Structures are given as structure tokens and as C-alpha cells.
Amino acid sequence: MNNKMIVKGYKGIMDLDLSSIDPKFHKDVVRQHYEDIKEYKQEQRQRPKRLRYENAMGHAFKILELDRKATEQMRIEANELQRQKDQEREERIKRIQEIKKQWKL
């Protein structure tokens, strides 16, 4: 996609894609986009810090990252437990085979 057709957004406002908009409306749409960004910034300044986008989203992303790390740790532990069980199973099978060999079964 042509970068000239994308107008950057700002934090809680997504980028504006002009590719599906009639070129005669581009100027108005871009102006409105920048007005929306200006309004968004004013609104964010009026909110308590804990409710501002960057803080709320930062907190949400931190929770997601902690969840991802916990899930990864659980996966590692489950894999290690499975590896230990597999090793014990292989040792039992090996002992049984040795016993069979000794008794010629």
C-alpha cells in the first residue's frame, strides 16, 4: 500500500487509510483526522492519569506480558515433567528387558 495514502494516527486514534476515499475528499478527511487527534489529546489531558490511554493500555499490555510469561513458564514445567516421566518409563522398560534377558523369557 502506498504510504502517501496513510495518515498516521496517534495512540488511541488509528491511522487513516485514504485508499478507499475519493481523492476530492482527501483534504477534508485529513483535516478532520487531525482535528480528531487534537480533540483526543485535549480529552486525555482532562482525564485522571490512571484513566489516560497510555496508562490504561500500558497496564493492560503489562498484564498481557505477565500472562504470556506465566504461560511460557507453565509450558516449560509441563515439558520438563513429561521428559522426566518419559525417562522413568524408558528406565522401567530397560529394566524389564534386562530381566527378560536374564531369565531368557
N, C-alpha and C positions, 0 to 999 in steps of 0.2 A: 504494500500500500504506500502511496506517495506521502511522505512526511509533511508536505505542504498542505495536505488535506486534513491533517490532525492538529488541533489546537490544544496545547497542554492544559490539563486541569490543575486542581490544587487540593491536596489532601482529600477531603471528603467530596470533592467535585471531580467527576471523571473527565477524561479527555473528550474533546468534541471532534467527532468524525464528520467532515464536510462532504465526503464522497457521495452520499446519497441525497444531498441537498442541492437544489437548483442554484447554480452559481449567482444568479441575480439576488439571492437572499443571503449569500455568504457574509457580506458586510454587517447586516442586521443581526444575523445569528451569532457572529463572533462578538459583536458589541454586547449582545445580551449575555453571552457566556462570561465575558469579563465583568459585567455588572453583577452576575450571579456570584462570581468569585469574591468581588468586593463586599457584597452583602453577606456572604458566608463568613468572611473574615471578621466583619463587624459583629455578627451574631456570636461567633466563637469568643470574641473578647468580652462579651457581656455575660457569658456563662461562667459559673464557678470553675476553677481549674480542673477539678476532678471530673467534670462533665464535658470538658472540651474534647474534640475529636482525637487529637494527638495523644491525650492521656487515656481516654477510654479505649482507643484502638491499641495503644501501647500495652495497656493492661491485658486486653484480650489476646494480643499476639504473644505476650509473656506466658499467659495461661496455656495457649496452644503449644508453645515451645516446651514448657514443662511437661505437658501431656505427651508430647512426642518423645521426649527423653525417657519418661517413665515407661511408655510402651516399648521403646527400644530396649530398656533395661530388662523388662519382663520377657521380651523375646530372647535376649541373651541368656537369662537364667533358665528359661524353658529349654533352650537348645543345650545348655550345659547339663541339665538334669537328664535330658534324653540321651546325651552322649554317655553319661555315667551308667544309665540303665542298659544301654546297648553294650557297653564294655563288660558289665557284670553278666549279662546274658551270654556274651561270647565266651567269657571265662567258664561259666557253667557248662556250656556246650563242649568246650575243650576238655574239661574235667571228665564229662560223661564219655566222650570219645576215647580218652586215655584209659578209663576204667573198662570200657568195652574191649579195648585193645589188649589190656592185661588179662582179662577173663576170656578173651577170644570169642566175644559174642558177636 
